[in-house]
Structures are given as structure tokens and as C-alpha cells.
Amino acid sequence: MITTTLKASLLAAALGFAVVAHAAEAPMPKELPPYGPERPLPVPQITQRTLPNGLTVWVIPRNGLPKVNVQLAVLGGTSYDDAQHPAQAELMAALFNEGTDKLSSKQIAEKLQAIGGDYGASAGRDSIGVSASALASHSDELLELVADTALHPSFPAKEVTLEKTNALQTLKVNEADPDWQSMRAFNHAVYGDHPYARDALTEASIQAITPESLHPLHDQRMRPERALLVVVGKVDAEQVLKTIEQQFGSWKAQGPAPADVLAVPTTVSAQKLLVARTGAVQTNIRYGQPTAPMRDPDFIPLTVANTVLGGGFSSRITQDIREDKGYSYSPYSTLDVRRNGGNTLSVVDVRNEVTGATLGELSKLYQGMGTEPASPEELMRAKRLIAGIYLLRNQIQSALANTLARYWVSGMPPSFMTTYVTDTGKVTAEQVQAMGRKYFAPEKQSIILVGDPKAIDPQLKAIGSFTPYKP
Amino acid sequence: MRTSRMPALIAGLLFAVTAHAADTDHWQLPVAVKKLDNGLTVVVSEDHSSPTVGISTVYHVGMRLEPQNRTGFAHLFEHLMFEGTPNAPKGTFDRVVQGGGGVFNGSTRADYTNYIASAPISALEPLLWIEADRMKTLDFSDKNLDNQRNVVKEEIRVNVKNQPYGLFFWTDLDALAFDKWPNKHDGYGSFEDLDHASIADVKAFHDTFYQPANAVLGISGDVTPEQAFALAQKYFGAIPSRPLPARPDVSEPLNTKGRHLEQTDALAKAPAIAVGWKAPDRGSKDQMPMLVLAQLLVGDDASRFYQGLVKGREQLLQIQGGVNFALGSGTDYAGPTLFGLFAIYKPNAQPDQVLAALNEEIAKVAHDGVDDATLARVKTKMLSDWYGGMEDFLSRADTLAKLQTLWGDANVVNQVPGWINQVTADDVRRVAQTYLTDANRSVIIRRPVAAHGKDAGAKPAKH
């Protein structure tokens, strides 16, 4: 069903392109051959199972590449951390592979190496995630290792101390990184007091951590009924499910679950913040506002609108700010939408002397999203890019596992990975313009600048008053 | 019965100590190669598991061959390849690729420049047409040159001038370790040289290096070799070739005296160190053993440097490195390169202690070699990573095109796993002894401005 709908809508889009291409933009070269016929979009075949303890399991067997990818996602990320100790979940996840009841940190590293493995554990705003891979013949050992590290970390005192020391030093290193500085300020501006702002460790939250505090935190967060396990690769589904039952079947929730996180308020007033970076030769501009959660009907048309604005090389932002003005190397806009809300964001790094001019361009481009409808060719390109990226994600095992987990964490069904493409295919220019008015009005965007105040202050007068940001 | 069981048992035991990868993990990629009459080599790897295609056009020219008073020119030129032609004006390229649902990029390295795209298979013909179009000629306009000169300067500001550490472990380490200009100059380029670049330079570079005989077209995905060869002939077959200049001899012997440099960093807040040893030549008998040694020393969390210095001595916050670090891999170079390291060290450590600790870890391998179990683990990880690097069609097309360009043989893709497997503990010990010596080592210590003053007062800097 999904396949046929997709094929039809993409064909329609392709035909639409042939007709309208000449109307909106310069004609395409005469000799350019036409695009070939569309092939049906592949839909991942997911074997789904729910274990008696509530763990949701999805297995997608593949052929070819002799590797297997595993993704575990548990609802309990940094937005469940308390305001005084932001991002403690991040440090906890980083300690998963530093020792378990059975294995030392070094033994875990050597076991992984022996199966051709990669392993990463981290905490995002909504969830704690473990991503791991290995050669396919070692899928059982990989699942055993993921279960052991995620469910039974022992938080050895020596490893906790080293992790804390390194986290404090990493904080210092990050303070020198303008991108990191800009995103900390941006999240503060967009999310304010909402728990989504608690995504970066502070000195206080690092200092407060002990092995004794980590065990109850682990009990509260790591719960099977709030977890999804995805396995993609050259495996036999039934064999993998058996191993998963062995390794994850005895997992039980301990104590009470964390309280739900409320939706992000979208009515906060826009802020203008300046992060001083003396001697900087560039200004890092971050420009955006909060959005509704992914389950909101806005998400689909907003995705198309964002792609038109700054989502690909032929987008308005890239064509104007890079290709016409030469102000920036890699300007783009992105949508970061999750379970309880999200944000729009433009990322534009420019030399000091064109900071004011770039902010003027951004304001015009954002205004234009509400006043200048997307041309048929712009709309077609945005939809084709979205469908093309779907195909790419579907091709790469880790990307497929990660995308499925991200949608699940955001409260969407497994079919969303594909219906998202069909639904964006139906979005009209009017819907895109409505999203422009709702989410891209320049006066509603918070503006964060990281740069040298002396070099850029005179250019900011026309834009408004910027408050110095102090974390 | 007994006789037939014994060999199986022995084989099983041998297997356990030589490799952890099972037979089922073996992966042979289909590789079809054809050279067109005009010299363009086409490499195809067929795979119908996804209705998409990856395309990589690799030109055998990079930073090493840019003109001497034009640092950064090969990279600036790469940008101009996206800026239109007389047939397809500026903006057309972006519209054609994105309209086909595709994504694209390009990158410039020491020995090659690649142009990559990935898209639904329905876009294959338009993508090949537009790739061929810019191989013929470009829109040699001053306006485009000025525009991209500004864009490239912004790129350098983002990655170097406004960034802590500013990629010193690439540009500054190369400048210190190498003696010949093609190997040691800054491939990102000085703003002064970028300012001097002219349309005449752009035209000369295109005329000399951007032609079929100096290029390999890699195609991987939902297409048969016959279809791909026919399309390559259709769109590229009529592009004429011109004589290519002789390649200069860029080879350099190993260094015979250690080199040391101290720098300050106005942006960084923690001190860092970069170390590089001149590495074996591409295709030499020492190359694969060196790749195994690099994996053993710094490849992952089980590696000797990580376990010895991040864990163990707790001197480092992080360490990364490898052969042809930081801009490439152990198989995509064709001239002198380094086994390079970049590490951020902690307030409790001094750079001399870090260097001594690295040497202690190296000495263990140089004296004792490596035990069978560890060697087997390291090889298994390398095999897994090698396969992983070929997962998506784009990486596959790009790897094949690069191997064809730099090794003269795309089939190397299926030989590397066997070559890795053949490396012995003695090989690893030999390359550790030969290459990872103090005489062949270049070191840069880079401290935050304030900390440097303090350190320098306490301890005179070496040079």
C-alpha cells in the first residue's frame, strides 16, 4: 500500500517538474537528459515483538554487508534530569562501558575489538541510547555486551572519578569552541526553564555525581517498558529474538518511573544574546524559535518549509548567503523536533565585517517564507530531497536503526519512517507559506551571536539591543 | 574417523588464535573496470538492494601538485567546479542533483580531488551528463572566482582561524615533518595566495588536470556494469584527452633527526600535542603491517595508547590518530604521509611525560611484538571497519574510484582483508622498530597563550 502510493506521488512530482521547470527559474540545459522512471520506495520489513517485561523489539534482517547494528533507546534522557544537575544522564550513559558486574572497562573494550565492534552510549534530551555494531557472526555476543553494559553497569569508583575529572576538563575545552558556546546560549534562549534546556553538563552536576548516586539514577531511567531495541543486519530474526529474550528478558523496572516532561512552550519571547569571544575573526550566528512536538500536524509541512528555506544546496539560504553574497561557507537551516517540542535553527558562521549584513539577509529570507510562496520547482526539489534522504537512511544500517529509534522516542509509529515521505509529498505551497508565517517570522526568532563585541557592535545597532550572555 | 577429526580440531584451534572473523563474514564486492578510448577509467560495483546510486569522480590531482605560489589553489579550484559551465550556468548543478533527490559534495586531498553524489537511480543519467559537462569546460568568470574565494576564506576561518587548535596537527605538522614543498606546504592556502589566484590559473589547471585520462569514474548501486559502461561512453566518450605532465618526484626518505616545535594558541583553553612519524610508501611491504600497528596503538578503546595514556597514566583527555591522519585513511594516499597523532593532555601532565609514555608503549611492541590473541582482535576490528567503510553505495563508489586512481587497481578493495590477515607479529615489530623512532619523529606542543608564558618560565622550550 505504502509502496504504491509513494510511487504514484513521486511520479506526479517528477512530471510536475518537467512542466513547471521553465516557468519559475532559468531553463535547464537543452541537452540535459530527463530523470528516469521512479522505482518503488523500499519499506523496511520489521519483525516486531514485545517481551513480557514490556521491552519493544524490532528486527530487520538484511543481506550483503556482513555486519549487525543494534540500537537501544530508553525514554529517560536529560530532560528528566533535575534543574540543579543538568545532563547527569549523559555522564551516566558514558559510564555504561566502563565496568559491569562481570567485566572491567578494559575487558569490555577488548571484547568489542574481538567481534569487530563499535559502541557508543549517550543521553539525548528524550532518551538514553546505546548504538553498537559488530561483524554479523558475532551478533549474539554483541547483544550480550549491550545488555550487560546498559542493564548492569557497576559504576566502579575509579572509573567514576576519572570520568568526572575528564568531564570537567572537557567542559573547559568546550568553552573554547564557538559552536558549543553558541548552542548552549541558543538552547537557553529557546527553551528557557523547560527541561529541554538541561542538555549540557555543568561543573555542579559533574561534582555531585558519585557511584552511590548513579545506581538509583540508573534504576529510575533504565526501564524495559520505556525501551525500544532495534537490530538491523545480516541476521536471522528468530535467532536474534531468542538471544534478546535470553539477554533482556529478566530486565525489570526498579522503583518509580520518572515523571512525564511537559510540552515546550512555543510562546516564549525572542531573545538577542551576545556571547563575547575576544579576538574572534568570525561571528557564529544562531537564529531560531521553539516548535510543537513531532506528533503535531505542523511537523510534516514544516519539514518541507525548512527544506525550502535552508535544507539543501539549492535552498534559499545557501543560494543567497553563500552562492550570491559569499558571506559564509556552510550556511543552513535545520529542524530539531522531538517528543515534547523542538526548534527551528539557522546556523551561519560569517566574517566579522558582514555580520550585520548577514542578519539583514536572514531577516529578509525568513520574512520571505511567509510572503513569497515556494515556486513549483522549489517545492518539487524539497520533496525529492526528503525522499532521497529517506532512501539513503534506509540503505545504511546504523542510520535506519537510529531513525526508527528517534521516531519511536518521539511518539511515532514504525510506519512513520515511510508515511513521512508520502505525507511530505502532499504538502502544498500554501501550507509551506502558512508554516512560514507561523515559524519563520523574523521578529519571533531568537538571535545568538558568538563573536568579538568590539568588531561587530557598530553593525548591531540597526538590529537591536543584544544582552551579554553569561552561563 | 580420528584422522579426519584431528585436522578439523587443529584448524579450529588455529582459527581461534589467528582471526575472530567467521567465514560467513567474508564479503566479496563485484568490481567491473573498463577504460574508454579517451583514457577515462570507469569502475562499477553492482548492487540492487536499494534503488539508488553512488557516483564518485576522482581526479588524480590534489594539493601536492598545485602551483608553488598558489597555496590552496587545488581546493579553490574544486569549489569552482560547482559554479557552472557555458552549458549549465551557475545554480544548475545544485538544481539537477537536488531535483533528482540527491546530495553531493567534493573534497580536495594531497593526491586526489573527488566529486561525489548519491541519489535515487532515476537521477543517474542527468548526474552523469552534468559531471561530464564540467569535465569539458567551466564558466571561467571573475565573478564566480571572487564569490568562491570569499567562501573558501570563510571555510578556512571556520576550520582554522576561528577554531581552537586550528588543524595544526595537519598543516603545521606536515610543514615540520616534510622537506619538499609539495608535501610540506599548507593545502588550505594563505589568503595572500588565494587573492592572487586568477581566471588564467583556473583555466590552466582545468586544461592540465581535468580531463578523461586523469580521471576515474566510480559508480555503485542499482545498475549493471553494461548499463553503466554504456552511459559513461555516451556522456564522457567524446571528451578529448590532452597530454599529461610528468609527475614530479615527491618522495622523501625517513627523517634522521627528530624535529620539535612549540606553539601558542590564542583560542584553545587546554594544551595539546601532535606527533607524526613518516610512514611507509603506498604499496610497500611495510604498509599493511603499519596499518595493523596503527590500529594496535591508537585504533580504538582497547588500543595501547588509549589504555596506557587516557586510562592507566591518565595523562590525556583524548587521543586520535592513524596512518594518513587527519585527512585520509591508510589506503588513500600516494605520496609521503605520516602516522600522525593528536592528543589533548591534562593539567597533571607535561608534554615530555606524554612523549615518554608514548615511547614506552611503542617500545613494548618494538621489543616484544604482539601476542597472538591481541593481533587477532586487532585484525578482526580492521576487517569490520573495512567492510563498514563500504556499506553505502557512495562510499563504495568513492573507495573503488580512489583505489583505481592511486593503486591503479580497484580490485584492491577485495584484497585488503587478505593482506591484513597475512600480517605477522614479526611484521608489526619490524615496522615499529623502523618507523616509530625518535629520529623519524616530529612533535608540536601547542599551549594556550596564558599557560605558555607560565610553562616557558618554568622550563626552557626545546627546539
Interface residues (C-beta under 8 A of the other chain):
Chain A: A14 F17 E25 A26 M28 P29 E31 L32 P33 P34 Y35 G36 P37 E38 R39 P40 L41 P42 R62 N63 G64 L65 P66 K67 N97 S105 K106 A109 E110 L112 Q113 A114 I115 G116 G117 D118 S133 A134 L135 A136 S137 H138 L162 T165 N166 Q169 T170 K172 V173 E175 A176 D177 P178 K234 G279 A280 V281 Q282 G312 F313 S314 T318 Q319 R322 E323 D324 G326 Y327 S328 Y329 S330 D349 V350 R351 E377 M380 R381 R384 L385 A387 G388 I389 L391 L392 N394 Q395 I396 Q397
Chain B: H20 A21 A22 T24 D25 H26 W27 D47 S49 S50 P51 T52 N87 A88 P89 K90 G91 T92 D94 R95 V96 V97 Q98 G99 G100 G101 G102 V103 F104 S118 A119 P120 I121 S122 A123 L124 E125 P126 W129 I130 D133 D146 N147 Q148 R149 N150 V151 V152 K153 E154 E155 R157 V158 K161 N162 Q163 P164 D222 A266 L267 A268 K269 A270 D300 D301 A302 Y306 Q307 K311 E314 L317 I344 K346 P347 A376 R377 V378 T380 K381 L383 S384 D385 Y387 G388 M390 E391 D392 F393
